[in-house]
Amino acid sequence: MTPSWWLALVAVILLALVATLVDGWGRRHRDRGRRRSGRDDGRE
Protein backbone atom coordinates (compact mmCIF):
# COMPACT_ATOMS: atom_id res chain seq x y z
CA MET A 1 0.00 0.00 0.00
CA THR A 2 1.13 3.54 -0.63
CA PRO A 3 1.70 5.90 2.30
CA SER A 4 -1.50 7.83 1.49
CA TRP A 5 -3.55 4.68 2.22
CA TRP A 6 -1.87 4.30 5.60
CA LEU A 7 -2.63 7.93 6.44
CA ALA A 8 -6.26 7.48 5.43
CA LEU A 9 -6.51 4.33 7.55
CA VAL A 10 -5.02 6.07 10.59
CA ALA A 11 -7.40 9.01 10.11
CA VAL A 12 -10.43 6.69 10.04
CA ILE A 13 -9.28 4.87 13.17
CA LEU A 14 -8.72 8.15 15.01
CA LEU A 15 -12.16 9.44 14.00
CA ALA A 16 -13.76 6.21 15.23
CA LEU A 17 -11.90 6.49 18.54
CA VAL A 18 -12.98 10.10 19.05
CA ALA A 19 -16.59 9.25 18.15
CA THR A 20 -16.57 6.38 20.67
CA LEU A 21 -15.20 8.56 23.44
CA VAL A 22 -17.66 11.39 22.77
CA ASP A 23 -20.58 8.96 22.63
CA GLY A 24 -19.54 7.35 25.91
CA TRP A 25 -19.19 10.73 27.60
CA GLY A 26 -22.60 11.81 26.31
CA ARG A 27 -24.29 8.67 27.58
CA ARG A 28 -22.81 9.06 31.06
CA HIS A 29 -23.86 12.71 31.16
CA ARG A 30 -27.45 11.87 30.12
CA ASP A 31 -27.71 8.96 32.61
CA ARG A 32 -26.84 11.27 35.49
CA GLY A 33 -29.64 13.63 34.49
CA ARG A 34 -32.14 10.79 34.33
CA ARG A 35 -31.20 9.58 37.80
CA ARG A 36 -31.66 13.04 39.26
CA SER A 37 -35.07 13.47 37.63
CA GLY A 38 -36.09 10.01 38.88
CA ARG A 39 -35.41 11.04 42.45
CA ASP A 40 -37.45 14.21 42.00
CA ASP A 41 -40.47 12.08 41.02
CA GLY A 42 -40.24 10.26 44.36
CA ARG A 43 -39.47 6.91 42.74
CA GLU A 44 -36.44 4.84 43.72
N, CA, C and O of each residue as an XYZ file, in Angstrom:
176
protein
N       0.846     -1.194      0.000
C       0.000      0.000      0.000
C       0.882      1.244      0.000
O       1.989      1.238      0.540
N       0.384      2.287     -0.601
C       1.133      3.535     -0.628
C       0.931      4.264      0.701
O      -0.033      3.993      1.418
N       1.820      5.171      1.025
C       1.700      5.896      2.304
C       0.371      6.636      2.456
O      -0.114      6.779      3.579
N      -0.226      7.105      1.378
C      -1.496      7.826      1.495
C      -2.597      6.913      2.043
O      -3.466      7.376      2.782
N      -2.570      5.620      1.691
C      -3.548      4.684      2.223
C      -3.376      4.507      3.729
O      -4.355      4.423      4.471
N      -2.123      4.450      4.168
C      -1.870      4.304      5.604
C      -2.371      5.530      6.357
O      -2.956      5.408      7.433
N      -2.142      6.711      5.789
C      -2.629      7.934      6.436
C      -4.156      7.956      6.502
O      -4.734      8.368      7.508
N      -4.795      7.518      5.442
C      -6.262      7.475      5.432
C      -6.769      6.468      6.472
O      -7.754      6.732      7.160
N      -6.114      5.343      6.583
C      -6.512      4.332      7.552
C      -6.363      4.846      8.985
O      -7.247      4.648      9.818
N      -5.245      5.501      9.261
C      -5.019      6.074     10.589
C      -6.067      7.146     10.895
O      -6.561      7.222     12.020
N      -6.407      7.967      9.911
C      -7.403      9.015     10.115
C      -8.768      8.408     10.452
O      -9.467      8.916     11.328
N      -9.148      7.342      9.775
C     -10.434      6.690     10.035
C     -10.445      6.091     11.438
O     -11.443      6.205     12.151
N      -9.366      5.464     11.834
C      -9.277      4.867     13.174
C      -9.360      5.954     14.246
O     -10.054      5.782     15.248
N      -8.668      7.057     14.044
C      -8.722      8.152     15.012
C     -10.121      8.746     15.106
O     -10.591      9.047     16.203
N     -10.787      8.917     13.983
C     -12.155      9.437     14.002
C     -13.094      8.486     14.744
O     -13.962      8.929     15.496
N     -12.923      7.186     14.534
C     -13.763      6.210     15.229
C     -13.501      6.258     16.733
O     -14.437      6.156     17.526
N     -12.248      6.411     17.127
C     -11.900      6.489     18.541
C     -12.522      7.726     19.185
O     -13.095      7.643     20.271
N     -12.408      8.856     18.524
C     -12.982     10.102     19.049
C     -14.496      9.977     19.147
O     -15.084     10.392     20.145
N     -15.136      9.411     18.129
C     -16.593      9.250     18.154
C     -17.016      8.349     19.308
O     -18.024      8.616     19.963
N     -16.262      7.289     19.564
C     -16.575      6.385     20.667
C     -16.449      7.081     22.010
O     -17.301      6.915     22.884
N     -15.398      7.851     22.175
C     -15.199      8.565     23.437
C     -16.285      9.605     23.670
O     -16.804      9.722     24.780
N     -16.628     10.354     22.643
C     -17.659     11.386     22.772
C     -19.011     10.743     23.065
O     -19.771     11.252     23.890
N     -19.316      9.645     22.406
C     -20.585      8.955     22.632
C     -20.657      8.422     24.062
O     -21.693      8.537     24.717
N     -19.570      7.846     24.541
C     -19.542      7.347     25.912
C     -19.706      8.465     26.924
O     -20.414      8.304     27.919
N     -19.062      9.594     26.682
C     -19.191     10.733     27.602
C     -20.622     11.248     27.595
O     -21.172     11.571     28.649
N     -21.230     11.328     26.415
C     -22.595     11.814     26.314
C     -23.583     10.902     27.014
O     -24.528     11.380     27.643
N     -23.381      9.603     26.916
C     -24.289      8.666     27.579
C     -24.183      8.786     29.090
O     -25.199      8.757     29.784
N     -22.974      8.918     29.610
C     -22.808      9.063     31.059
C     -23.464     10.347     31.543
O     -24.107     10.366     32.593
N     -23.300     11.414     30.779
C     -23.862     12.711     31.164
C     -25.393     12.637     31.187
O     -26.020     13.163     32.107
N     -25.999     11.989     30.184
C     -27.452     11.868     30.119
C     -27.972     10.963     31.226
O     -29.030     11.244     31.790
N     -27.261      9.883     31.557
C     -27.707      8.964     32.610
C     -27.773      9.673     33.956
O     -28.696      9.436     34.734
N     -26.813     10.532     34.237
C     -26.842     11.266     35.493
C     -28.088     12.136     35.586
O     -28.710     12.216     36.645
N     -28.453     12.782     34.500
C     -29.638     13.627     34.488
C     -30.903     12.824     34.713
O     -31.818     13.280     35.399
N     -30.961     11.639     34.145
C     -32.138     10.789     34.332
C     -32.261     10.346     35.779
O     -33.363     10.306     36.325
N     -31.145     10.015     36.402
C     -31.195      9.578     37.796
C     -31.693     10.696     38.695
O     -32.495     10.467     39.600
N     -31.214     11.903     38.443
C     -31.658     13.040     39.261
C     -33.158     13.263     39.094
O     -33.867     13.465     40.080
N     -33.650     13.228     37.850
C     -35.073     13.470     37.627
C     -35.903     12.347     38.240
O     -37.025     12.588     38.686
N     -35.373     11.121     38.270
C     -36.091     10.012     38.878
C     -36.285     10.229     40.365
O     -37.340      9.899     40.905
N     -35.295     10.773     41.027
C     -35.412     11.045     42.454
C     -36.437     12.138     42.715
O     -37.159     12.094     43.711
N     -36.502     13.121     41.818
C     -37.454     14.213     41.996
C     -38.897     13.719     41.900
O     -39.796     14.316     42.492
N     -39.124     12.629     41.156
C     -40.467     12.075     41.017
C     -40.877     11.289     42.254
O     -42.045     10.924     42.387
N     -39.944     11.020     43.159
C     -40.238     10.257     44.363
C     -40.113      8.756     44.171
O     -40.423      7.982     45.076
N     -39.655      8.338     42.982
C     -39.471      6.915     42.737
C     -38.024      6.540     43.008
O     -37.118      7.353     42.826
N     -37.812      5.296     43.447
C     -36.442      4.845     43.717
C     -36.013      3.805     42.727
O     -34.888      3.310     42.800
